[in-house]
Amino acid sequence: MDDIQGSFDLRRYPWLNASIKMTIATSVFLLLPSYLETITTQFNASQQTMTRLATIELLGFAIAPFLYLLIQKTSLLVINERTTIIALALFHVTSAYCQDIAYFYGLRVGAGICAGLITMFTYDALSKLDRPSAAFGKAIATQMIFSAAAFFIMPSLTSQFGVHAFFLLLAILSALLYALPRLPKVHVSNDDLGTKPSTPLLVVCLLALFVFLMTHSATWASLNQISASINITGQQQGNILALGTIFSLIGASSSVYVSNISHRLARVVLFSAVSAQVLCIAALFNINGVVGYIVSVSAFMFLWNLILPLLMGAITDADHSGTTIRFAVTAQTVGAAFGPSILIEGWGMVQLIGFLVINMGLIYAVINYPHRSHTQQT
């Protein structure tokens, strides 16, 4: 299939090309509540069993950036982007009709690795653009537009065509990525290897993203249980998450706006937003009605999508070689993978607030790390 051409050429908008691919590749993570509900119905298994499955898939996603870095540095082989896209689509199609949970585990690990490789390509591309915080903000805004539409239509789609429709839709969208222009190839040269960031910077960035993504993923995976406790139906949950995604889009757009004003303002907003997320988590776990749930979820999604691009931009600003951002992606996905499994019954709120307080200290260290002077283009 030929690359998209014509008057609207995605090559002229590299952030949009990377954003679309990142969105489709990470769709399972974006739609985690719907994904958990789908596979629970497909295999008639407990929520706890399916949460472990999701954790394994995200671990496959986490392995991919590590494999990418290893292959890039050793030059053992070249990862073919389009072959990875087709493989991802095939894993989704096969998952739709798989009835053996053991085989399904293997399929989802494969899908996670393919999705992780594609995401690694997109992160490399976005981190090399001018104003990386703004680029990541636009990418996350793209994710939120997709999520809003998917949360709204997915319950009706699976209700009418069966739970396999979830994976079939992801397979179709993944296959369509083949038509998009290839992302720029990023090679790790000997010069890059000679300009590694300092160990303290690397460790702080890894821990900041690991803890933040772990906290977010754990909260995200808890939404089904929280909503069930106040008798919210699956369709209502989808509508609420679709509404919350609008606030996610506002959060991502706000990060772009803040990033374009000044780095100092971006750092202040980043730390303040993490502090506000502590209050949001406390409210989410103490709501007594539907209105409170809607407000808490919307605030949580707004802050999450305000924080992440600002944090990614701060890490990129601290290390221009790109080494830290690649390792940070690995830490991010590992954190997301472990998130659903870390909560102890009855202690969820205390754990999450504790992790966010730790995260505040790590992010403070990142944003106050001595940055290399540079000039960014508009």
Residue pairs with C-beta under 8 A, 6 or more apart in sequence:
1 178
1 179
2 179
3 179
3 180
3 181
3 182
4 10
4 179
4 180
4 181
9 181
10 16
10 17
10 20
10 180
10 181
11 17
11 181
14 125
14 129
14 184
15 126
15 129
15 135
15 138
15 139
16 138
16 142
17 125
17 180
17 181
17 183
18 121
18 122
18 125
18 126
18 135
18 139
18 183
19 122
19 126
19 138
19 139
19 141
19 142
19 143
20 142
20 177
20 180
21 118
21 121
21 122
21 177
21 180
21 183
22 118
22 119
22 122
22 123
22 126
22 139
22 142
22 143
23 30
23 139
23 142
23 143
23 146
24 118
24 146
24 170
24 173
24 174
24 176
24 177
25 88
25 114
25 115
25 116
25 118
25 119
25 122
25 174
25 177
26 115
26 119
26 143
27 146
27 150
27 170
27 173
28 35
28 54
28 57
28 111
28 112
28 115
28 170
29 58
29 61
29 217
29 336
30 143
30 146
30 147
30 150
31 147
31 150
31 151
31 154
32 54
32 217
32 220
32 221
32 340
33 220
33 221
33 223
33 224
33 237
33 241
34 150
34 151
34 154
34 155
34 166
34 238
34 241
35 54
35 166
36 47
36 50
36 51
36 54
36 221
36 224
37 224
37 234
38 158
38 163
38 166
38 167
39 45
39 50
39 53
39 54
39 104
39 163
40 46
40 47
40 50
41 158
41 163
42 163
42 164
43 49
43 50
43 101
43 104
45 101
47 224
47 225
51 221
51 340
51 341
52 341
53 101
53 104
53 105
53 108
54 221
54 340
55 337
55 338
55 340
55 341
56 105
56 108
56 109
56 112
56 337
57 108
57 109
57 111
57 112
57 337
58 112
58 217
58 333
58 336
58 337
59 109
59 112
59 334
59 337
60 108
60 109
60 110
60 111
60 112
60 113
60 116
61 112
61 113
61 115
61 116
61 119
61 333
61 336
61 337
62 112
62 116
62 330
62 333
62 334
62 336
62 337
63 112
63 113
63 116
64 112
64 113
64 114
64 115
64 116
64 117
64 119
64 120
64 333
65 116
65 119
65 120
65 326
65 327
65 329
65 330
65 333
66 330
67 113
67 117
68 79
68 116
68 117
68 120
68 326
69 188
69 326
69 327
69 330
70 76
71 77
71 79
72 186
72 187
72 188
73 188
73 193
79 117
81 118
81 121
81 182
81 183
82 178
82 182
84 114
84 117
84 118
85 114
85 118
85 174
85 175
85 177
85 178
86 175
86 178
87 110
87 114
88 111
88 114
88 115
88 118
88 174
89 171
89 172
89 174
89 175
90 171
91 107
91 108
91 110
91 111
91 114
92 111
92 167
92 168
92 170
92 171
92 174
93 167
93 168
93 171
94 107
95 104
95 107
95 108
95 111
95 167
96 164
96 165
96 166
96 167
96 168
96 171
97 164
98 104
98 107
116 333
118 177
119 329
119 333
120 326
120 329
121 183
121 186
122 139
122 183
123 325
123 326
123 329
124 183
124 184
124 186
124 322
124 325
124 326
125 183
125 184
125 186
126 132
126 135
126 136
126 139
127 135
127 312
127 316
127 322
127 325
128 184
128 186
128 322
129 135
130 376
130 377
130 378
131 259
131 260
131 313
131 376
131 377
131 378
132 312
132 313
132 316
132 317
133 255
133 256
133 258
133 259
133 266
133 309
133 310
133 312
133 313
133 314
133 316
133 317
134 255
134 256
134 259
134 260
134 309
134 313
136 255
136 308
136 309
136 312
136 313
137 252
137 253
137 255
137 256
137 259
137 309
137 310
137 313
138 252
138 256
139 309
140 248
140 252
140 255
140 305
140 308
140 309
141 249
141 252
141 253
141 256
141 305
143 248
143 252
144 245
144 246
144 248
144 249
144 252
144 305
145 245
145 249
147 241
147 242
147 245
147 248
148 242
148 245
148 246
148 248
148 249
149 242
151 238
151 239
151 241
151 242
151 245
152 238
152 239
152 242
154 166
154 169
154 238
155 234
155 235
155 238
156 235
157 165
157 166
157 169
158 165
158 166
186 322
192 321
192 322
192 323
195 321
195 323
196 202
196 321
196 323
197 318
197 319
197 321
197 323
197 324
201 318
201 319
201 324
201 369
202 323
202 324
202 327
204 362
204 365
204 366
204 369
205 315
205 318
205 319
205 324
205 327
205 328
205 331
205 366
206 327
206 328
206 330
206 331
207 331
207 362
208 311
208 315
208 359
208 362
208 363
208 365
208 366
209 311
209 315
209 328
209 331
209 332
209 335
210 331
210 332
210 334
210 335
211 335
211 355
211 358
211 359
211 362
212 274
212 307
212 308
212 311
212 335
212 359
212 363
213 331
213 332
213 333
213 335
213 336
213 339
214 335
214 336
214 338
214 339
214 342
214 355
215 339
215 352
215 355
215 356
215 359
216 304
216 336
216 339
217 335
217 336
217 337
217 338
217 339
217 340
218 339
218 340
218 342
218 343
218 348
218 351
218 352
219 281
219 284
219 300
219 339
219 352
220 339
221 339
221 340
222 343
222 348
223 237
223 241
223 297
224 237
226 284
226 285
226 287
226 293
227 236
227 237
227 240
227 293
230 287
230 288
230 289
230 290
230 293
232 240
232 290
232 293
236 290
240 293
240 294
240 297
241 297
243 294
243 298
244 294
244 297
244 298
244 300
244 301
244 302
245 301
246 298
247 298
247 299
247 301
247 302
248 301
248 302
248 304
248 305
249 305
250 302
251 301
251 302
251 303
251 304
251 305
251 306
252 305
252 306
252 309
254 306
255 266
255 269
255 305
255 306
255 307
255 308
255 309
255 310
256 309
258 265
258 266
258 269
258 310
259 266
259 309
259 310
259 313
260 378
263 317
263 371
266 310
266 313
266 314
267 310
267 314
267 367
267 368
269 306
269 310
270 307
270 310
270 311
270 314
270 363
270 367
271 360
271 363
271 364
271 367
273 303
273 306
273 307
273 310
274 303
274 307
274 356
274 359
274 360
274 363
275 360
276 299
276 303
277 300
277 303
277 304
277 307
277 356
278 353
278 356
278 357
278 360
280 296
280 299
280 300
280 303
281 300
281 349
281 352
281 353
281 356
282 349
282 353
283 292
283 295
283 296
283 299
284 293
284 296
284 297
284 300
285 348
285 349
285 352
286 349
287 293
287 296
311 363
311 366
312 325
312 328
314 363
314 366
314 367
315 324
315 325
315 328
315 366
316 322
316 324
316 325
317 371
317 374
318 324
318 366
318 369
318 371
318 372
319 325
320 372
320 374
342 351
343 351
343 352
344 351
